Amino acid sequence: MKVKGFNHVTIRVSDLEKSLGFYRDLLGMKLVHRGRTDAYLEWGTAWVALVEKKAQAGDQGGNSGFGVDHVAFSIDEEDFDEAARRLEESGVRIVRGPVRRGVGRSINFLDPDGTQLELHTSNLQERMTVWS
């Protein structure tokens, strides 16, 4: 499998506006897209996606709470199918995909401790074409 490097991190937040103040205004990330419940910010060659999620009774962390939703790694399009096949053949739990997201493809899966990871083939500018 030929993973190229870090691609993006998606973070579940309780208040998108407050989080934008932190990531954009305090840390200096560049806002690229602002939706009703999400925002995408440039962070060097990678990006940070913020997704607002209202707290619900019984949230105990994990994928139902706030914090890191998943971490994504870059992979070339020509290596994607082989990587997805290797994950499946290795018995890795796939939680989404393979799917097309914008102009890129992705597959989300769990590491041995249940941390959600993603292989993704596009960059932020390509991903934003779905909102243009």
N, C-alpha and C positions, 0 to 999 in steps of 0.2 A: 504494500500500500504506500502511495507516495504523497503523504500529507505535506503541504508546502509551508504551513505556518498558521499563525493566529488570524482569524477572519473577523469575528464579532462576538460580543456578549450581549445577551438579552436579560434585562433586569425587570422584575415585577416591582412596581412602586405603588404606594397608597395615594399619592397626590402628584399628578403629572406636573403641574405648574411649579410646585415646590421643588421637585426633582430637577426640572429644567433650570431653575435658579442655581442649583448646586452644580450640575454637570456643565451647563453652558456658561453661566455667569461667573461661578467661582473657579471651576477647573479649566475654563476656556475652550471647551469643545465647540465645534461649529454646528449649528442647527441646520439640517438639510431638509427635514420633513417634519411637519407638526400636524398630526391628525387629532381627532376628538379624544382618543384614549391612548395614543402612541406618539412617539417622537424618535427620530433617527438622527444621531449626531456623529460627525466625523471625528476620528481619534487617530491621527497619523494615517497609516495605511489601512487601519481597521475601523470599525464603527461600534457604537453602543446604541442598542435599541432599548428604549424605555416603554414599558407597557403598564398602563394604570389598571389596577385591580382593586376593587373595593373589598375590604375585610369582610369575612363571613363568619358566623358563629361556628366554632369548632376548628378554625384554622390553627394548625399546630406546626407550621413550617413545611418543609418539603415543597412539592409543586403546588400546594394549596395556599401557601403564604407569600410573603414578600422576600425579595432578595434575588439571587442569581437564578434565572430560569434554566438557561443552558449556555454552554460555551461552544463556539463554532470554530472549526479549522478549515483553512482553504485547501482545495484540491482541484487539479486541472480537470476540465470536462472529459478529456480523453482517458483519465484514470478513474473516473467516477464509477462506472459500471463494475469494474473489477473490484474496487474497494467495497461497494455494496454487496457484491457476491461473497467476498471474503468475510465480511461481517456476518452475513446470514449463515455461511458454511461453518463458521466458528461458534455458532450458537449464541451470538450476541443478541440481546433483546432489542428489537427494532420498535420504536414507539411512534414513528411517523416516516412514511416514505418508502422508497424514493418518490419524491414529488418535484414538480417544477414550481419554483418560487420566483416570480418576475422572469428574468431571462436566464436564471441559473437553476441548478438542481440541488436538492438537499436530501439528506437522510438523517434522522435523529435516532439515537440509540443510547443505551445505558452502559456505563462502565461497571466493573464488578461491585462497586459500592452503591450503585443506583444513581450516580451523577449523570445528568443528561448532557450528551455531547452531540454535535452536528458536524457533518462534512458538507461544505457548501462550495459551489463552483463559481459564483459571481462576486463582484465587488459592490460597494454601496451605490456608485453611480448607475450601474446596471440594474440593481435592485429598485432604485427609485423610478425607473422607466414605467413601472406599473401605476405610478401616481401622476405621470405627465399627461 
